[in-house]
Amino acid sequence: MNKIIRILGIVTLVACMTTGVEAQEKRKEKPGFLKQAFRDMKESAKRQREIDRANFKAQKMETKAFYQEQKAKRNPEVRKGIQEQEYRKQMAEAKARQEAAQKRIEKAKNK
């Protein structure tokens, strides 16, 4: 991952250098243009590295959380509790559908 970031940094640097040189040739009145461009690129690279580190850490923590959840599900008592919750949820949905259907039947009979 670090190699990819370095390669992308070098490619960006080369691309910006050519753009910077062309811009400086067009604007002779600003002698510090390249210096400012390199300073901006350096700051941008630092920020991107911080973002990459944070994303990597978040992904690592999400993976660990998923592993712990799966590990907990292997416990028979936890698995029974999860299955019981799912059963109750499905039963509640089925009863709600039955009640809605019963109301529709009664409404149709009254017409």
Secondary structure, 3 states (H helix, E strand, C coil): CHHHHHHHHHHHHHHHHHHHHHHHHHCCCCCCHHHHHHHHHHHHHHHHHHHHHHHHHHHHHHHHHHHHHHHHHCCHHHHHHHHHHHHHHHHHHHHHHHHHHHHHHHHHHHC
